[in-house]
Amino acid sequence: MLVAIDVDGTLVGDDLVISAADRAAIEAAARSGWIICLASGRLFAASRPFAQQLALSGPIIVLQGAVAYDLASGRRLFCSALERRLALRAYDFLKMRGFHMQLYFGDQLYLDRLNRWSDYYLSLSRVKPVMVADLRLLLSGTPPVEPGPMKVLAIAEPSEVAATIPALKQEVGARANVFRSLPPFLEVTDPNANKGHALRTVAALVGVDMADTAAIGDADNDIPMLRAAARSFVVSSGSEAAKAAASVVVPQLGRGVAEALRLLEEERAREPA
């Protein structure tokens, strides 16, 4: 069994603490031979500590499915970067509307200014950014040597994010994914950089049939993996769209992962030998 678990909003809240109930359930599932794969919008450096707390091994999906790494070696398993010209178009569109902008290349976050939005993001991610004079030059001039851009992240008030998504989708068309992760976060990625595509790729890499996959999430960015997995669960504190895409709604953050794993174990026990 391969189980993909979202991190923010599903496994941890703003305090970044994994509950005792969820931790115990994940550790028990891993001991029984299940492959537990965290699937996060975070960088690898910001996601790996949660996997290490849970003593997980194997693959981890990061940056909304744009990349997966092997936890033990740090080796990149696959990568779906956003076309630079398209990233520049999205960047200009959002910058002109007053969004705080962030860019990602490889496993690095790039910023050209610090403000309340960057402070909020850094308090959640606990990563050290690379400061540059002008973010736009990373897209219009000489880019970093790392693969990318992996994604464009724009931050504003949740109402502004919701109002801007339809217009940006019309601007970039089907050449990019445009979605909200956390309420103030508007993200732009390559069309293949989603958690559903990543789950299918990881399943093939570890030799698990998609019929033996499950996903647990909470937000709109989790919908592709909720739809891709054979069984899907959303915590009750999740978005309405995510609930509509999932098979089962489980209790809220802090108990939802444990309940989803319990239900999966019951289903597996009922299957004929």
C-alpha positions, 0 to 999 in steps of 0.5 A: 500500500502506498499512502500519500499524505499532505503536510500543511493543513492535513498533518500539521497546523500553524504550530507545525506539530504532528499530533500523537495520534497521527504520529502513532498511526503513521509509524504503525502503518510503516512498520506493517510495510506500507509506504508512507509518502509525504506530499507537500508544497514545501521545498525538500529542505522544509519537508524532510524534517517532518519525514525524519520525525516519522522515521520515514524512508523512500520517496517524498513529493515536494513543491506541489508535485513538481519534484520528488526526492529519495529521503535517504540519499537526497537524490532527485527522482523526477522534476517538472519545471515551469517554462521560463517564458510562461513563469515570466508572464505569470510573474508580471501579471501578479506583480502588477497587481501588487502580490508579494512574489517568490520564485523557486529553483532547485531546492532554493527559495529566492526573494528580492524583498522582505515584508510581512508576507515573506515573514509569514511564509518563512515562519511556516517553512523555516527555510533560509531564502536566497536574496537577490536584487531583482527576482524578475532577472532570474526569469528574463536574464541569467537563471540560477544553475539549479533546475527551474523555475519549479514554481511561482508563488504569489502572496496576498489577502485570501480575497485577492487570491480568490479574485485573481485566480480566474483571470490568471488562468485565462492569461496562461491557459492550459500551459500552467497550473494555477491554484490556491494552496493556503488561503493567501498563497497563489501558485503557478506550476508546470501542468505536470507539476501536480500531486496526482501526476507525482503520485502516479510516478512515485507508484511506478517507481516503487512498484505499487499498482494504483489500485493500492494507493491512497491519498489524504489531504485538505486543500484544492492543491490536493485534488489531483492526488485525491482523484488519482488515488484508489482511496482518498480522504479529506480532513473535515477542516479542508476545503469544500472542493477537496471534500467533493473530490475525496471518497471519505471525510475524516475528522479535522487536523490532528486526528484525521490522518489517524482515522484515515489509516484506521479505515484503510487498515480495516478495508485491507483486513476485509479483503480476501487473502 
